Structures are given as C-alpha cells and as structure tokens.
Amino acid sequence: MLNLLRRRPAPVPLLRAAFQAPLHTSENRPGYIVLVPEIGEEGPLGEGVLKPDGLPAFSDITIEMCLGAIGQQASAVEKSVKALEGDLLSGKQLDAGSIFRELDTVTGPLETTWGVAKALYLGNSTLIPTKSYMNIHERARNARAAKFCNQTVYKALQENSTETGSDEQRLRQKFLLEGQLNGLTLSKDKQEGLKELLTHLGRERASFKNKVNMAVHSFGHVIGDFNLVRDFPQPLLEATARNPAQPLEGPWKVTLQPQIVDGFLKYCPERLQRWNVWRANVLKASSQQDKALENSTHLEKIRGMRKRQANILGYENFADMSMQTKMVGSVDNLKQIFAKLLKFAGPAQSVELDKLQTFAQDSGCDYKLESYDVAYWRRKQLAAEHGLMEDKLREFFPLPRVLSGLFALSEQLFGIRIVEQPKAEVWHPAVKFYDVFDKDSTPVGGFYVDCYSKEHKLGSNNGWMVGIRNSNKSAGLTPLCALIFNFSEPVEEGRPPLLGYDDLQMLFKTFGSGLQHMLTQAGYSDLAGLSNIEWDASQVSGYVMSNFLDDPTVLRGISGHFASGDLLDAGLSHKMPLLKTQLAGYNLCQDLYLADLDVELHRSGAFWLDVVKKLWPVYHCMPLDKKDAHPCSLTDIFAGDWAAAQFSHLYSRLIAADISSSFAEQRSKENYATVGSRYKQTFLSSGGSVPTAEVFRRFQGRDPSAEALLKSLNIFVPSQTTESN
C-alpha cells in the first residue's frame, strides 16, 4: 500500500474562495492562506504518478512523489506563462485559441497530480497528511492562478476579440472576468491596497473559523440515561458513545457538531435536554457565552473589508460584486425569486406548524411548540400518520444494492455503460474503479468509489465528488473523478451499511455531479465538467439526480431488504417522498431566510443584529429568541466561500426542479430515456462552455420557473400566480 499516514484530517472546504476564483470551476478548489512551500522542481515531470494507461499508479505513489511532481508541474506552468508573456511583449501575434491551447496543455498534468492528492487526502483509510496536502494545494493553486493573473496575457485577450469559436469566446470572457476581479484593471497602488486588504481579510476569516471551532469543542453535554438515547439511530449512537464499538453502553456525549445537534433535536424525547443543546448551538461564538470566543467583532470587520474590496473593484457592495459570477445576474432578480417562493412557503409554513401543534397535543404534548421541538414532533408525526420509521426504511437500502440500482438507472437515462475494472490500482482494497462508456468501446471517463471511513472527524455520512482531472483535449486527457463517502464500515458480517433517506439524497446528488464531470464534451479543461459553471448553477446536476428519488418506481428499483432481498413495499415507496415534503413550507422559509440574510449582510451597513431582527419575522412564524446569535457561527459565509452566495444552494434546487419536471411528466422508461438524452446533450455535455441560462433554454425552450420547485414540495396553490410562464 501507499507510504502514507493512516489518520483522518480535519475537514477541508471543496470550493475556492469566491473571488480568488471568481467563476466556479469545480468542487475541488479549496482556498487557504498558508506559506508557499518549498517543493522540488527538478527532474522529469510527474514521473511515477500516472501509469502508461493514464490512470494513477496508486500502488506506488508516495507523499514525496506527489510533492515532487507538483513542484515540477507548477514550475512548468509558470514558465509557460512567462514564455507566453515574452512572446506577446516581443510583438508576436497569437490568437486566443493558441493561447488557450498552450495553457491547457501545460496545466493538464498539474491538475491531474493535484486531483490525485485531493482524492488521497479525502480518502478514508490511506491519507496524505493535512500538512503535506496543504503544501501541494497551495503550490498548485498559485501556479494555476498565474495564467489568470498575468497582466500581459490579460491585455492581449482584452485587445484580441477575434476568437476562432464559441469556446474561445467563452474562455476569453472567463479570463477577463477573473483578471478584473483579481484587480488587473487597477493602478499599481490600488493593486497593492487590494492585496493588503485581502491579507487582513484572510486573517479575520481564519479567526472567525477558529473561534467557532473552539466554541463547538468547548461544549460537551454528557448523558448517562439510556432512555434519552433509546431512539437514536445507529450512526448517531456511534458518534456520541464514549466507545463507538459499544454504542449501547453509555455515557453519550453530545457536542455542537451540526449533524449531532440535528440528530439530537430529532430523537431526544426530553424537551429540556433539547432546549439545552439548541440554546448552546444558537449562542456559540457569541458574547452570550465565552466572551473570549465572541465573533461579533470579527463578523463586522469581515463585512467592512468585503465592502471595501468591492468598492476598490468598482462595485457598490459585495453582494453586487458576487452577482458577477452568478446565473441569477443581479440582487434585484434574486429578491424577486425570494418573493415568489415566500408567497407560497409563508402560508404553507403557518398551516404546517398548526397541524404539527395539533398532532403534538393529541399525542400528550402540553406546551406550545418552539424551534427546538419541530424536528422531534415531525419525526413522530411521520411515523404515526404515515408509518414512515426511518430505521425500518433503512433496512431496505443496503449500500451495494443502492449503488447497483443507481448505476442501472444512469445507464437507462443516458445511454451509457458503467463497467467495474477490478484490476485497476486503488488506494485501499475497499475502493472500486469503474469505466464509463458512451457509444463505442473506448471509455469516455472513469471514477473511483470509496465508501467507508475509519473515523468520523469529517462528520457522519458525507459525500464528495473530487475531480481528479478534467477532460482536456489539448493534453489528450479523459476525465477522472473520485466519489468519496464516509459511511461507517459494516460491523456485522453480512450486514452492509444501511442508508437512510438523507443518505440516499446525498449519494444520488454526489453521483449526479460526477456524471457532469465525466460526460462533458467541452473542448478546454477550464470549460469542462463543472468548470466555469456559475456558482448558483454548480449543483444543478446533483439535484437533478437526487430528484429521481421522488419516483416510487426508482425507490423500489434501488431497494432490497438486507436480509431477505424483498423490495420496498409499494405503499411505502409512494409515501417516502413525504420525508422531503413534510414541513416543506417551514423548511423553505428557513432556506429563504438564510439566503436573504447573507445577501443583506453584504449590502446593508446596519449592524448584523439589526439585520436579523428585520428579516426574521418576514420568514418565521416562531419568535426570535432574545439571545439568539446564530450569525456569529455562520462559517460557510464568514470564513468559507459562500459570502453573498448562500442562495446558490436554493437556486440550484430551483433550476433542477424545473429540469426534473420534464422527467416527471411521464414516469416511464421511454420518457426517461427521451428526456435523459436531451439532458445529456445539454447540461451534461456543455459544462461551462455555454452560460447556464442558455443551456437551460436549449433544454426546456424557455427561462426557468419557480413553479416546479413549489410543486415538487407540494406547496403550490394553483389559485395563486408565481409568474407569467
């Protein structure tokens, strides 16, 4: 096996910072501020990383090999950019196509080695240690940025508007926008000012994240009474038990890790215990708890610095700047969408909570429901009224059966073949590799599947699509990716991991992103797969795939009881979508609130708490707790990559629901194949070579509508009107 340390690293975000990488390239561009490492840059380029067949030589790869290859390949990219700059300064005439092909060719090997390192880093048993991966990541990121941040190349592309084709035109737009948002149009003084500002901003973001992490780990609620955990599903028991190997033996420790908080609020029967954990969660990293860990000051500094960043680059505020890389186009357009969705979600939320209150009272509840009661009573209501008990449903979805059903569905939809290659080199015996064939005997791409984790430091049951390499026709490279999940390994022989409904959603969504990565037909690496897709459309392909779980036939097709092999009961298969639609109005209002809060905090000058107090009653029926300080722990927004972009998750769902409505018009194999072919020829093939709005029009013949999302959630009321189409 590999000469790598077997331990699990801390979590790593899979998206680059929004304006270090203005256009979404793929979910494998993390952004960090660390010292640039010293990595060897001598010797053959990437020797030993790839085998003659183009696949990574995982049996032989070492940390040292990855470090050496990245150093050599990064140096080659930087030298190529310098040589290109010299040619342009000497007056040599180069068209855009020549520039892009040269950069694509030299970048291909770097992207592949970087992708291999990322796959190993996120791998479940054999890992590149965090420090080594950070060295690789930073060196590769800096080299890759060289082609987008070169003043001479930028000027040449700005002046050369005679592109040879649509791909070149699209790439030229990308390079110019990247350059603009990185300050290439500014004077030298302003460029230096921007650089200094972003350095300070990076420090504030790091401080914000560190304080949230410390607040999360400083809380530990210990439970000794088994009656409080008796309804916990197995993964939650294992995550909280002192000894995960003996999950039924206490004590159990509840922390503020998001999945543990969510699970505890859903399954703990004692209200006071739920309140205690909920309260600690909404107060973490605020002055209401440990003042040494308060983030209010950092939050305001980050907001102020982002506004200054936007102003330097010529935008009124950070939210307006963010819209440059989004399909939605402007804050005004986004606000109109919020209003259309709220028109239905708001009334639905009121009705849903009234019904939940009635059910709870009929079940012996003698109190008015609050936020920390909703998840618990929702679970009870689903079980009592619909017979939907998630632990029982899990038994029908063993992981191997689900994967084979998912592959079969994809073959039916898109006319492809997925073939396991058991002799392929992998980084752990449990990892499998598959070739994807389209129309002939030559694979168009391939993917690794790594399902199991030894530990839960990255959270329970998460999934990542790691692009090992993009399709790169200039370098003659086919796409490769790794689908990495940290499901718990089976503890009983003959009993594979059993997937709940949320797990199914995550698995389908991750595979959907992988299909877009592998089936791309774009001509350049920077346009292939998920590269150059607008942030608010980057998850569309994933959500389209997960929406097939709304189809009872699909649910039965991927089911099979782990012991008997029996298919899921037809009646239950029709009820399972309730796990998605129950309290859909309430959940949509939560998503709308967070999306709008993010936008307003990046365009308003008011203090963050005043923004919260203004927006809360717009989207919530339940009152805001007087001490609630949830913005102080929003790491995705204030320490991560989703500033003024949190809405992107919801907008991707909206687009995906509209696409899925075409499949749902007639749930038959024939219609699925017909619509699947059209979807493959548009969304899966185009990658980032065409703006997503245009790709959508090619698929649907019109602009997107919010109506499909509302219908999929069963909260659309025909007597109301969302929009003209």
DAMO-V925515 format. One record per backbone hydrogen bond with DSSP energy under -0.5 kcal/mol. NH is the residue of the N-H (numbers start at 1). CO is the residue of the C=O. E is the energy in kcal/mol with one decimal. If there is no record, write none. Layout:
NH|CO|E / NH|CO|E
This chain:
3|61|-0.6 / 4|2|-1.8 / 7|5|-1.2 / 20|17|-1.3 / 21|17|-2.1 / 29|14|-1.2 / 29|26|-0.5 / 31|15|-0.7 / 34|32|-0.6 / 39|37|-0.8 / 46|44|-0.5 / 47|44|-1.1 / 49|46|-1.7 / 50|46|-0.6 / 51|55|-2.9 / 54|51|-2.1 / 57|49|-2.8 / 58|56|-1.6 / 60|57|-1.8 / 61|57|-1.4 / 63|3|-0.7 / 66|62|-2.1 / 67|63|-2.6 / 68|64|-2.7 / 69|65|-2.7 / 70|66|-2.5 / 71|67|-2.0 / 72|68|-2.2 / 73|69|-2.9 / 74|70|-2.8 / 75|71|-1.9 / 76|72|-1.9 / 77|73|-2.0 / 78|74|-2.4 / 79|75|-2.5 / 80|76|-2.1 / 81|77|-2.3 / 82|78|-2.2 / 83|79|-2.6 / 84|80|-2.4 / 85|81|-2.4 / 86|82|-2.4 / 87|83|-2.3 / 88|84|-2.2 / 89|85|-2.5 / 90|86|-1.7 / 91|88|-1.1 / 92|87|-2.2 / 94|92|-0.6 / 99|95|-1.8 / 100|96|-2.7 / 101|97|-2.4 / 102|98|-2.1 / 103|99|-2.2 / 104|100|-2.6 / 105|101|-2.3 / 106|102|-1.8 / 107|103|-1.8 / 108|104|-1.5 / 109|105|-0.6 / 110|106|-0.6 / 111|107|-2.5 / 112|108|-1.9 / 113|109|-2.3 / 114|110|-2.4 / 115|111|-2.4 / 115|468|-0.6 / 116|112|-2.5 / 117|113|-2.3 / 118|114|-2.2 / 119|115|-2.4 / 120|116|-2.3 / 121|117|-2.5 / 122|118|-2.3 / 123|119|-0.6 / 127|5|-1.4 / 127|125|-0.6 / 129|127|-0.6 / 133|129|-2.6 / 134|130|-2.8 / 135|131|-1.8 / 136|132|-2.1 / 137|133|-3.4 / 138|134|-2.5 / 139|135|-2.0 / 140|136|-2.4 / 141|137|-2.8 / 142|138|-2.3 / 143|139|-1.8 / 144|140|-2.6 / 145|141|-2.2 / 146|142|-0.9 / 146|143|-0.6 / 147|143|-0.6 / 147|144|-0.8 / 148|145|-0.8 / 149|145|-1.6 / 151|149|-0.6 / 154|150|-2.5 / 155|151|-2.4 / 156|152|-2.3 / 157|153|-2.3 / 158|154|-2.2 / 159|155|-2.1 / 160|156|-1.7 / 161|159|-1.0 / 163|161|-1.0 / 169|165|-2.0 / 170|166|-2.5 / 171|167|-2.6 / 172|168|-2.5 / 173|169|-2.0 / 174|170|-1.9 / 175|171|-2.9 / 176|172|-2.4 / 177|173|-2.3 / 178|174|-2.9 / 179|175|-2.6 / 180|176|-2.5 / 181|177|-2.7 / 182|178|-1.1 / 183|180|-1.5 / 184|179|-2.8 / 186|183|-1.5 / 191|187|-2.5 / 192|188|-2.3 / 193|189|-2.3 / 194|190|-2.7 / 195|191|-2.4 / 196|192|-2.4 / 197|193|-2.4 / 198|194|-2.6 / 199|195|-1.6 / 200|196|-2.1 / 201|197|-2.7 / 202|198|-2.3 / 203|199|-1.6 / 204|200|-2.2 / 205|201|-2.6 / 206|202|-2.1 / 207|203|-2.4 / 208|204|-2.5 / 209|205|-2.3 / 210|206|-2.6 / 211|207|-2.2 / 212|208|-1.9 / 213|209|-2.5 / 214|210|-2.4 / 215|211|-2.5 / 216|212|-2.7 / 217|213|-2.1 / 218|214|-1.5 / 219|215|-0.7 / 219|216|-0.6 / 221|254|-2.9 / 222|220|-0.7 / 223|252|-3.2 / 226|224|-0.7 / 228|225|-1.6 / 229|226|-1.5 / 230|226|-0.8 / 232|229|-1.8 / 237|233|-2.2 / 238|234|-2.6 / 239|235|-1.8 / 240|236|-1.3 / 241|237|-2.3 / 242|251|-2.0 / 244|242|-0.5 / 246|243|-2.3 / 247|244|-0.7 / 249|246|-1.9 / 250|248|-0.5 / 251|223|-0.6 / 252|223|-2.6 / 253|240|-3.3 / 254|221|-3.1 / 254|252|-0.6 / 255|253|-0.6 / 256|216|-1.0 / 260|257|-1.0 / 261|257|-2.4 / 262|258|-2.8 / 263|259|-2.0 / 264|260|-2.6 / 265|261|-2.5 / 266|262|-1.2 / 267|263|-1.8 / 268|264|-2.6 / 271|269|-0.6 / 274|270|-1.8 / 275|271|-2.8 / 276|272|-2.2 / 277|273|-1.8 / 278|274|-2.9 / 279|275|-3.1 / 280|276|-1.9 / 281|277|-2.0 / 282|278|-2.2 / 283|279|-1.3 / 284|280|-0.8 / 286|283|-1.2 / 289|286|-1.5 / 291|289|-0.7 / 293|290|-1.8 / 294|291|-1.2 / 295|285|-2.5 / 299|295|-3.0 / 300|296|-2.1 / 301|297|-2.1 / 302|298|-2.8 / 303|299|-2.2 / 304|300|-2.3 / 305|301|-2.7 / 306|302|-2.4 / 307|303|-1.9 / 308|304|-2.0 / 309|305|-2.5 / 310|306|-2.3 / 311|307|-2.6 / 312|308|-2.6 / 313|309|-1.6 / 314|311|-1.4 / 315|310|-3.1 / 318|602|-0.5 / 319|602|-2.0 / 321|317|-1.7 / 322|318|-2.6 / 323|319|-1.4 / 324|321|-1.5 / 325|322|-1.8 / 326|323|-1.4 / 329|326|-0.6 / 330|328|-0.7 / 334|330|-1.9 / 335|331|-2.7 / 336|332|-1.8 / 337|333|-1.7 / 338|334|-2.4 / 339|335|-2.3 / 340|336|-2.1 / 341|337|-2.3 / 342|338|-2.7 / 343|339|-1.7 / 344|340|-0.6 / 344|341|-1.1 / 345|341|-2.9 / 346|342|-2.4 / 348|344|-1.8 / 349|345|-2.5 / 350|346|-1.7 / 351|347|-1.9 / 352|348|-2.7 / 353|349|-2.5 / 354|350|-1.8 / 355|351|-2.3 / 356|352|-2.3 / 357|353|-2.4 / 358|354|-2.2 / 359|355|-2.5 / 360|356|-2.6 / 361|357|-2.4 / 362|358|-2.4 / 363|359|-1.1 / 364|361|-1.7 / 365|360|-2.9 / 373|370|-2.2 / 374|370|-0.9 / 374|371|-0.7 / 375|371|-0.5 / 377|373|-2.2 / 378|374|-2.3 / 379|375|-1.9 / 380|376|-1.8 / 381|377|-2.4 / 382|378|-2.4 / 383|379|-1.8 / 384|380|-2.6 / 385|381|-2.7 / 386|382|-1.3 / 387|383|-1.1 / 388|382|-2.0 / 389|387|-1.1 / 390|388|-0.6 / 392|389|-0.8 / 393|389|-2.2 / 394|390|-2.2 / 395|391|-0.7 / 395|392|-0.6 / 396|393|-1.9 / 397|394|-2.4 / 398|560|-0.7 / 399|497|-2.7 / 402|398|-2.2 / 403|399|-2.6 / 404|400|-2.2 / 405|401|-2.1 / 406|402|-2.6 / 407|403|-2.5 / 408|404|-2.1 / 409|405|-2.3 / 410|406|-2.2 / 411|407|-2.3 / 412|408|-2.1 / 413|409|-2.5 / 414|410|-2.4 / 415|411|-1.3 / 417|437|-2.5 / 419|417|-0.6 / 419|435|-2.4 / 421|433|-2.8 / 422|420|-0.6 / 424|421|-1.8 / 431|428|-2.1 / 432|449|-2.0 / 434|447|-2.7 / 435|419|-2.9 / 436|445|-2.8 / 437|417|-2.9 / 437|435|-0.5 / 438|442|-0.5 / 443|441|-0.5 / 444|436|-2.8 / 445|436|-1.1 / 446|479|-1.5 / 447|434|-2.4 / 448|481|-2.1 / 449|432|-2.7 / 450|483|-2.6 / 451|449|-0.5 / 453|487|-1.9 / 454|124|-1.0 / 459|456|-2.0 / 461|486|-1.2 / 464|484|-2.3 / 466|464|-0.7 / 466|482|-3.1 / 467|465|-0.7 / 468|466|-0.9 / 468|480|-1.1 / 469|480|-2.1 / 472|477|-2.7 / 473|523|-0.5 / 476|472|-0.6 / 477|472|-2.7 / 479|444|-0.7 / 480|469|-2.0 / 481|446|-1.4 / 482|466|-2.5 / 483|448|-3.3 / 484|464|-2.5 / 484|482|-0.7 / 485|450|-3.3 / 486|462|-1.6 / 487|451|-2.2 / 489|453|-0.7 / 492|495|-0.5 / 495|492|-2.0 / 496|494|-0.6 / 499|397|-2.6 / 504|500|-2.2 / 505|501|-2.3 / 506|502|-2.3 / 507|503|-2.8 / 508|504|-2.6 / 509|505|-2.4 / 510|506|-2.5 / 511|507|-2.1 / 512|508|-2.3 / 513|509|-1.7 / 514|510|-1.7 / 515|511|-2.3 / 516|512|-1.6 / 517|513|-1.8 / 518|514|-2.1 / 519|515|-2.6 / 521|685|-3.1 / 522|685|-0.5 / 527|524|-1.7 / 528|524|-0.7 / 528|525|-0.8 / 531|528|-2.4 / 532|24|-0.9 / 533|24|-0.9 / 533|530|-1.4 / 535|325|-1.7 / 537|534|-2.1 / 538|534|-0.6 / 538|535|-1.1 / 540|537|-1.3 / 543|539|-2.3 / 544|540|-2.6 / 545|541|-1.6 / 546|542|-2.1 / 547|543|-1.9 / 548|545|-1.3 / 549|546|-1.6 / 550|547|-1.9 / 551|548|-1.6 / 552|550|-0.6 / 555|551|-2.1 / 556|552|-2.3 / 557|553|-2.0 / 558|554|-1.5 / 559|556|-1.0 / 560|396|-2.2 / 561|566|-3.0 / 562|395|-2.4 / 565|561|-1.9 / 573|569|-2.3 / 574|570|-1.4 / 575|571|-1.0 / 576|572|-2.1 / 578|575|-2.5 / 579|576|-2.5 / 580|577|-1.7 / 581|577|-1.9 / 582|578|-2.8 / 584|581|-2.1 / 587|583|-2.6 / 588|584|-2.6 / 589|585|-2.1 / 590|586|-1.7 / 591|587|-2.1 / 592|588|-2.7 / 593|589|-2.4 / 594|590|-2.2 / 595|591|-2.3 / 596|592|-2.7 / 597|593|-3.0 / 598|594|-2.1 / 599|595|-1.9 / 600|596|-2.9 / 601|597|-2.6 / 602|598|-0.7 / 602|599|-1.0 / 603|600|-1.5 / 604|600|-2.8 / 610|607|-0.7 / 611|607|-1.7 / 612|608|-2.1 / 613|609|-2.4 / 614|610|-1.6 / 615|611|-2.1 / 616|612|-2.8 / 617|613|-0.6 / 618|615|-1.0 / 619|615|-1.1 / 619|616|-1.1 / 620|616|-1.7 / 628|625|-1.4 / 629|282|-2.0 / 632|629|-2.0 / 633|630|-1.9 / 634|631|-1.5 / 635|633|-1.9 / 637|634|-0.5 / 638|634|-2.6 / 639|635|-2.2 / 640|635|-2.5 / 642|636|-2.5 / 645|642|-2.1 / 646|642|-0.8 / 648|645|-2.2 / 649|646|-1.2 / 650|646|-0.5 / 651|647|-2.7 / 652|648|-2.4 / 653|649|-1.6 / 654|650|-2.0 / 655|651|-2.4 / 656|652|-2.5 / 657|653|-2.5 / 658|654|-1.6 / 659|655|-2.1 / 660|656|-3.0 / 661|657|-1.4 / 662|658|-0.6 / 662|659|-1.4 / 663|659|-0.8 / 664|660|-2.3 / 665|661|-0.9 / 666|663|-0.9 / 668|666|-2.1 / 672|668|-2.7 / 673|669|-2.3 / 674|670|-2.2 / 675|671|-3.0 / 676|672|-2.5 / 677|673|-1.9 / 678|674|-1.6 / 679|675|-2.7 / 680|676|-2.5 / 681|677|-2.1 / 682|678|-0.8 / 682|679|-0.5 / 683|679|-0.8 / 684|679|-1.8 / 685|680|-1.1 / 686|682|-2.3 / 687|683|-1.0 / 688|527|-3.0 / 689|527|-0.5 / 689|686|-2.2 / 694|691|-0.8 / 695|691|-2.1 / 696|692|-2.8 / 697|693|-1.8 / 698|694|-2.2 / 699|695|-1.8 / 700|696|-3.5 / 701|697|-2.3 / 710|706|-1.7 / 711|707|-2.5 / 712|708|-2.4 / 713|709|-1.2 / 714|711|-1.5 / 715|710|-2.4 / 716|710|-0.7 / 718|716|-0.6 / 720|717|-2.3
